[in-house]
Amino acid sequence: MGECALLTSADRRALAYLLRNAVNFTPDGGRLEVRLEADDHAATLVVTDTGMGIPESEQGRLFTRFFRSTTATEQAVQGPAWASPSSSPS
């Protein structure tokens, strides 16, 4: 068996935020898929949903503290459109 790196606390928080946002921003009747892809060297978590999305022009700001996408703002969605792990309370 190969080595298994454990998730850090920050990793777990980031994963929780990612999944929470995917659930919160996927409309009723929408689709949410979480898939783990792995090979001998790495694992990749793939999350796909039918939510409102974040405009490509704003995706570079995803990890900016207190960032809120225009799609969430325009649709008056409550809560952060993406809560960066660095902006969450410990």
Long-range contacts (C-beta under 8 A, 24 or more apart in sequence): 2-40, 10-85, 13-85, 13-88, 14-85, 15-45, 17-82, 17-83, 17-84, 17-85, 17-88, 18-47, 19-47, 21-80, 21-81, 21-82, 21-83, 22-47, 22-49, 22-51, 24-77, 24-79, 25-49, 25-51, 25-52, 25-72, 25-77, 25-81, 26-50, 26-51, 27-51, 52-77, 54-81, 54-82
